[in-house]
Amino acid sequence: MTIRGDEPSPDPETGAIGSGAPDDAMDPERWQRVRALFEDVVERDSREWPRLLAATPEGDRELLARLLAADQTSEPILDHSPDQLAAEVLFADESLPDRLGPYRIVRFLGRGGMGQVLLARRDDGSDDQDVAIKLIRRGMDSEDVLRRFRAEHAILSRLTHPNIAGLLDGGTATDGRPYFVMECVQGLPITKHCDAHGLSVESRVRLFADACSAVDHAHERGIVHRDLKPSNIVVDGGDSPPAGTVKLLDFGIAKVLEPDGVDLTLARTRTGSRFMTLDYASPEQIRSGPLGPASDVYSLGIVLHELLTGRRPHDLAGLDFAEVERVICETPAARPRSEDGILPASLQAIVLMALRKEPERRYGSAGELGDDIRRFLAGEAVRARGDSVPYRVRTFIRRRSVALALVVAATGLSIGLGGVLLNRGGVLPPALAGVDENPFTIAMLPFEDAGPEDEAYLADGLTDAVSAQLAGLPGLRIVPVSRSLPRTDSARSASDIGGELGVEYLLTGSVRFEDPTDPSGRFVVVPRLIRVADDLVVWTRTFDHAMPQFFGLQAVIAREVAGALRVEVTDMAWAARGAAGTADLDAYRFYLRGNGFIRFNEDEERLRLAESSYLAALARDSTFGEAWAKLSTVHTQLWFYRYDASAERLESARETAARALRNHPDLPETYYALAYYQYQGRGDLRQAQRYFEQTLEIQPNHVPALFGLAAVLRRQGRMEEALARFEELTVLEPLDAGYVFSVAFTQQLLRNYPESERLYEEVMRRASDLSMLYFTRAHLALAQTGSVAEARSVLLQGRGAAVDNDQTRFLQAKLDLMAGRFREVLSITDAWRIEVLDGQVLYIPVAWLRAAAYHGLGETDRGRVEEQIALQLLEARVNDAPQDARAHGALGRVYATLGRAQDAVESAERGTALTPLTQDAVIAPFRMEDVAAVHLLNGQFEEAIAALESILAVPGVFSLGHLRADPFWAALLDHPGLPADW
């Protein structure tokens, strides 16, 4: 049923809906009944609403459903009263008046919770300036709304400020509805204005300071706005965009404070007019607490966060009210990061101080916030500071009091033994006497284990754990080299190693275990912090304890290293990690063993050993959050590298990541696991980027997450940005050859071949067992020289290094076909004993390779048999996995060979549609190559050339060297349509 604007409205006294005529009126008793139903149902979980509606008497069901729908979709405020919602439902199509007093109505501008805003112009000759008129909406003129409307008028009459839209006039419409006239502001919300004009950070915060000035003007007059958000902070461009003039709007739910500066009158029930815009509400608004100026400061903090980063500090999408309340009131705001990752630390501190959960710990007013902004703009020290260590400890304990056993145990170690800070003169070294604004750089060397080699994983685990704890501290930059520095190298002098790594300090040590499997056994750990400049040990300590105390040792070491460097510990990340750990010694040992295996994360055997280790840890302690997160990453990698490409394996990756998230949402490893599931498992680059960023919000120096972000940028086609990020990682971890490989491969995609070759040679010297190294270098050899023999020689080096996977197998067979080594292709494919090569960029039946070999030998009949096998396998695959772009591309080639030209083109183009450049700029060119191959097999030379031109116009592996070296493309080389420079 459509309710039109000329239908009756609820009587404010009785609730009757109608014109007063008996046949039009809603019975007041019925209205009170529906109202009571609404107030009961709206408090319930929304998933229960269908059941409750079904149980509602038929005569009341439709109106109740429409009231609930209106409550869900009402935008400017979180809640309406039932009377307001009834009017919202019944009078949505209200027509506009022609004039109001001396003002002629020009057009409709917008609608709020209780009024509509109209553009008008005075036409009595006194002033022809445009104005904005706020008029009570028809059907909304209950006593409650009229009281609020009059209150807004009274508030505006007290405010005169250049950055507040001013009150000009007021009156009453012919039907008795009040209105008031305001200055008309023609502009955009502050966020949209800044984005539209591409304003710098400095220009953005200058505008924001003006908004603070306007809000402070209200605060000084005892008024709290309560609905600060970008749409209520408009920039009027006027004659001087992009600078513009800030105008604060809409005091419709503002509140005049009591003389003590606190509003104590706010209703406490959800349906009792608790007004707010949810995304910008303060914790005290959410919990219906007393409101003061600090509530507006919190909302301004959200606006500033959004202004600087493009997003709000919390994503509330899809959350129910209980979840929203928990996030806003308990989850700390993420440190703001701009798109380029660069925001001054003092500006970040200002945002975070405004967003503190406790009102008394924020700025006391918008004026104080604005003053700090102006200090920032003037280059002066700002008032905002990070939280102190005692405060963070208290907050952590309050929020996680049930999970602190490990932290308490670790703290006990600190009490039991005194750390020793050493130097030649018995006083602090001068370099440590003050806090340097630049972070200290520390290389984390492997802890030496005096025990058997099969126990080295415990020392490695301690090394990694300490490195991870320190990486969470903003005053330090950690260079973890335990994966790439041979243990024998750690005996070199500190100055030699530190000079090579470009760091100021080395952190290393020794570990000795009596029997790590015996809970009553003991361990001795002696960490040392060494200053590179003079080989001076500036801190050391001996830990001699029973095995159960090994758990919390990393937190103690990290804390004391930070203390030795006089770095204020502003991050309790290690406490959160300890709380998510385990109190089971065997579970911890299995976990550390898994970490040792997962370092070599492209090797199937080690991945499966890591999987079994994490499963063993979880069998001992099913609440071990870090183990769940690491297990998810292993599942994802087993699926991604096609060692187990089953749907069950991918679902295991999702389920274990979800388990970690449910139980331990504060762990960086949890979000890292989710990021890799989205990136490698689902190919959802947007979600992957989101989770990598969340990892970095918890632990800003999380190097694997920094790598993941760079990889996402590369897949998004932002090659130059990705290259810069990968190069930064080679500085952060200078001895990790994997990051050098990423730079080399990105240079190859950009077709900067000499630089790519130089970097690959560096990787070969340091990590010759990287599985992708030989695959990419063989392609580089084709690109540079067009020589099949050289490419094949490079690839076979990898076979000698025991590097073997489906992609290298395919490339070997491909190069043998290109060289005419058809018998060898048949021989090696016989030895594989598999049906399909299943790699990241390909899904190729082995029969298809064998068919090409038989045709090369002139054995046509046998070739056709293999083609039919390939056809059956690929058709089955696209039927079972219709989203597999690799299979569609390969099937297109088979169709073309069999003379099914149209089917071939459709299948290959389906492959490109499933993996477009906009979705994956690294993989998409391989699917584009399928299209080019299909056109060539169909004899469509012009189309094939056009497809190849598209491939060569974007970054990718394929090159003119590939084109010239592969006999498959030979028919094109003499075609008159071939570009002259090919």
Secondary structure, DSSP 4 states (H G I P E B T S, - for coil): -PPPTTS--B-TTT--BSSS-TTTPPPHHHHHHHHHHHHHHTTS-GGGHHHHHHTS-HHHHHHHHHHHHHHHH--SSS---HHHHHHHHHTTTPPPPSEETTEEEEEEEEE-SSEEEEEEEE-SSS---EEEEEEEPTT---HHHHHHHHHHHHHHHT---TTBPPEEEEEE-TTS-EEEEEE---EEEHHHHHHHTT--HHHHHHHHHHHHHHHHHHHHTTEE-----GGGEEEE-TTSTTT-EEEE---TT-EEPPTTS-B-----STTTT----GGG--HHHHTT--B-HHHHHHHHHHHHHHHHHSS-SS--TT--HHHHHHHHHHSPPPPP--TTS---HHHHHHHHHHT-SSGGGS-SSHHHHHHHHHHHHTTPPPS--PPPHHHHHHHHHHHSTTS-HHHHHHHHHHHHS--B---TTSS--GGGSS--SSPEEEEEEEEEE-S-GGGHHHHHHHHHHHHHHHHT-TTEEEEE-TTTS-GGGGGS-HHHHHHHHT-SEEEEEEEEES-TT-TT-EEEEEEEEEETTTTEEEEE--EEEEGGGGTTHHHHHHHHHHHHTT------HHHHHHHTS-S-HHHHHHHHHHHHHHTSTT-HHHHHHHHHHHHHHHHH-TT-HHHHHHHHHHHHHHHHTTSS--HHHHHHHHHHHHHHHHH-TT-HHHHHHHHHIIIIII--HHHHHHHHHHHHHH-TT-HHHHHHHHHHHHHTT-HHHHHHHHHHHHHHSTT-HHHHHHHHHHHHHTT-HHHHHHHHHHHHHH-TT-HHHHHHHHHHHHHHH--HHHHHHHHHHHHHTT---HHHHHHHHHHHHHTT-HHHHHHHHHHH--SEEE-SS-EEEHHHHHHHHHHHTT-HHHHHHHHHHHHHHHHHHHHH-TT-HHHHHHHHHHHHHTT-HHHHHHHHHHHHHHS-TTT-TTTHHHHHHHHHHHHHHTT-HHHHHHHHHHHHTSS-S--HHHHHH-GGGHHHHT-TTS-TT-
